[in-house]
Amino acid sequence: LDHGLTIDGSVRFDTIEQTGTRTEGAGGAFDVDGDDIIDAPEMMVSLNTGQGGIANFEVDHTSFTLGANYLVSDTLSVFGRYSDGAAFNGERQLFNSLNAGG
C-alpha cells in the first residue's frame, strides 16, 4: 500500500443478559419521618407498588469499525470512518418484553 495510507479496524461482540424481576414505583404522599405531618418534600415520594413482572432477556450484537487516513502532504490529511454498533438500554427492554417468559 501507499506509505501515506493508514487503515484500521476492529470487531467486538457484546452480550447482555438479565434474569430476575422488576418492581414498579408510583409517586404519592408519604410521611417519611413519621411525625404525622406531610411536609412539602413528602408530598411526592416514590413508592414501591409491589407490582412488576419477570425481567428475563438476553441481547447480543456484533459491532465493527473500519477507518482510513491518507496523508496527502505534510500539512494535509483526509480521513474517513464507518462503524456499526448498538446501545444496550436494559431499562427500555424491561418495559417492552414483559410476557410470561420475560
C-alpha positions in Angstrom: 0.0 0.0 0.0 0.9 3.6 -0.3 3.1 4.9 2.5 0.6 7.8 3.2 -2.3 5.4 3.8 -3.2 4.0 7.2 -6.1 1.6 7.7 -7.5 0.5 11.0 -10.5 -1.6 12.1 -11.9 -3.6 14.9 -14.7 -6.1 15.6 -16.4 -6.6 19.0 -19.1 -9.0 20.2 -21.3 -7.7 23.1 -23.9 -9.6 25.1 -26.1 -8.6 28.0 -28.2 -11.0 30.0 -30.6 -10.2 32.8 -32.6 -12.7 34.9 -34.9 -11.6 37.7 -37.9 -9.5 38.5 -38.7 -5.8 38.4 -41.0 -3.7 40.5 -42.9 -0.6 39.6 -43.0 2.7 41.6 -45.6 5.4 41.8 -45.4 8.9 43.3 -47.6 9.8 46.3 -47.7 11.4 49.7 -45.9 9.5 52.4 -44.9 10.5 56.0 -41.2 9.7 55.7 -40.1 10.9 59.1 -43.2 9.6 60.9 -44.2 12.9 62.5 -47.8 12.6 61.3 -47.3 15.7 59.1 -47.0 15.6 55.3 -44.3 18.3 54.7 -43.7 19.7 51.2 -40.8 17.2 50.4 -43.1 14.3 51.4 -45.9 15.3 49.0 -44.4 13.3 46.2 -42.4 10.3 47.3 -41.5 7.4 45.1 -43.3 4.3 46.5 -42.9 0.7 45.6 -46.3 -0.5 44.4 -45.4 -4.2 44.7 -46.4 -4.7 41.1 -44.0 -5.7 38.4 -43.0 -8.7 36.3 -40.4 -11.1 35.2 -37.4 -9.3 33.6 -35.5 -12.0 31.7 -33.8 -11.1 28.5 -30.6 -11.6 26.5 -29.3 -9.3 23.7 -26.3 -9.9 21.5 -24.7 -7.6 18.9 -21.5 -7.7 16.8 -20.1 -4.2 16.4 -17.4 -3.1 14.0 -15.5 -0.1 12.7 -13.3 0.5 9.7 -11.2 3.6 9.2 -8.7 5.1 6.8 -6.3 8.1 7.0 -4.5 9.3 3.9 -1.6 11.7 4.2 -1.9 14.0 1.2 1.0 16.2 2.1 3.0 17.2 5.2 0.2 19.6 6.2 -2.9 17.9 4.9 -4.7 14.6 5.7 -8.0 13.1 4.7 -9.8 10.5 6.8 -13.0 8.5 6.9 -14.6 6.0 9.3 -17.6 3.7 9.1 -19.0 1.9 12.2 -21.9 -0.1 13.3 -22.9 -0.6 16.9 -25.7 -1.0 19.4 -26.9 0.6 22.6 -28.0 -1.8 25.4 -30.7 0.0 27.2 -31.9 -2.5 29.8 -34.5 -0.3 31.3 -36.2 0.1 27.9 -36.1 -3.7 27.4 -37.9 -4.3 30.7 -41.0 -2.4 29.6 -41.0 -3.9 26.1 -40.8 -7.7 26.9 -43.0 -8.5 29.9 -44.5 -11.7 28.7 -44.7 -14.7 30.9 -41.1 -15.8 29.9 -39.5 -12.4 30.3 
